[in-house]
Amino acid sequence: MPVTTALYGSRPEKIKALLDDIEQSFELDEEALKTITGQFLADFNLGLSEYGQAMAMIPTFVTGVPNGTETGTFLALDLGGTNLRVCQVDLFGDQTFNLKQQKYKVSEQLKTGEATVLFDYLADSVDAFLTSSAGSPTNPHTPGELGQDPPALPLGLTFSFPVEQTALDQGYLLTWTKGFAAKNAVGKDVVKLLQDAFDRKHLHVKCVALVNDTVGALLSRAYTSGGCILGAIFGTGTNGAYVEQVANITKLGNHPIVAKGGEMIVNTEWGGFNNSRTALPTTPFDNKLDRESINPHYQAFEKFISGMYLGEITRNILLSLIDAAPIPILFKGKASDQLNKHYGLDTEMLSLIETAWMSEDAPADTAAAHAPLVPSDAAAPVAHVEKIDDSLLLDFSKPLVAAALTPLTLHRLQRIRTVLVSQLGYAAEDVTLRDAAVVRWACSLVVRRAARLSSCAVATVAHQMGFVAGLGSDAKPVGDTDVKIGVDGSLIQHYPRFEARMRESLRILVGANVEQRIEIGLAKDGSGVGAALSALQATKQGAL
């Protein structure tokens, strides 16, 4: 009989071996982690030396980071979707700040009309915000200043569209995305378009910096923690920006900034790492996701680790188990409408399932403890049941019934059943305790790999910046300074044990000494506060 499904030969005595094969394909041992990180380092240096690489290594022209002692008032304008946001950030000089902000809707007409109309609307929004903000530095002259123009208020622009940046305050739009198609903007300097609009409105505001949210995350964490070397996003998407020696950015050629030396923040665009997939641990489930995506063969790393895709990889695993022959491994061979839907399983669902499994609640204290069992799960008389521990939950040759489990394991699986019934559209009688165990295993498999791959990106920056020499068992610490990292994104903030899993792999890659010195902290509002701090950096660099 020809093999027509991803999994064939699924008889009870062979199912555990099939699942073990899947698990092995998601495993990353020390050698695999070192290989991936080594390729990361090679791609970093290729991107620093040549334009047009998948690992773009974009120079940002931000040549320093704040340390938390700076004071002043700075504006930010954040444009990247249906809403734009105007922010005012007051820096107090003690690593704290105050944020005022207002959102303004961007209509479809503005998105597709003339660029000057769109940018005039951006300027009008800044004007409206300043007018409504009492005590704004753009208020009328104070005594003693009559006859003098008030100082221009510095503004940082977060512009979430592809640009070719040639200076801190200069960047040319390559193409519109996200439903924007404003005419006569592509190929133009977006900072000049915005500044021209400010000038037409006679606003005493100067756009002095153009940044993305990842650079902003680095700057934001630097201000609140007294320094930072890496800003990283681990959420719906992923990216990193770090502090590099200007001398290493050889593709800058004879740019005037090279003569000044020093450091510069580089936006890695590491979501595009290893699009060829020569180093990444690709499985059939990843290939299916990539083939059906809107950008096949691009953003490979992002597809392995970001929240947008983890649910879909897991869904692909679950469907292969449902379709297994001759005996379905999962849900009696039934797929709910939700599970049949492309991207019907999201990463939030994975988080709910893993949270349910990690529950330490007393079993008698929750509704899940009293949920009715599927008849087959309660079938065997207690006296005739062989007790099994958690390591045997996926062994289909052994009956998995309630009486065989510890009270805590039964409670956890019941909680997962409750999630699957309420969120995936299954009838309670179609979800067994074994189904709950298999789904939890698949979720953990995919996210654990994502966390371990994320550690490769962090280890690459630690190695590139000279905090560690060698990798894996050859890793040796260099110096003893703390390695401060600012992070943002739903995975790193909210997914159970994501950071802990990432740190486990970091210890393997850079050694316990360096891993313990890596301080991972939340970066507050990279696209808002971070953009305002880019305006601060611009004033330091003399852009005003």
Secondary structure by P-SEA (a helix, b strand, c coil): ccccccccccccccaaaaaaaaaaaacccaaaaaaaaaaaaaaaaaaacccccccccccccccccccccbbbbbbbbbbcccbbbbbbbbbcccccccccbbbbbbccccccccaaaaaaaaaaaaaaaaaacccccccccccccccccccbbbbbbbcccccccccccbbbbccccccccccccccccaaaaaaaaaaaacccccccccccaaaaaaaaaaaacccccbbbbcccccbbbbbbccccccccccccccccccbbbbbccccccccccccccccaaaaaaaaacccccccccccccccccaaaaaaaaaaaaaacccccccccccccccccccccccaaaaaaaaaaaaccccccccccccccccccccccccccbbbbccccccccccccccccccaaaaaaaaaaaaaaaaccccccccccaaaaaaaaaaaaaaaaaaaaaaaaaaaaaaaaaccccccccccccccbbbbbbbbbccccccccaaaaaaaaaaaaaccaaaaaabbbbbbccccaaaaaaaaaaaaaaccc
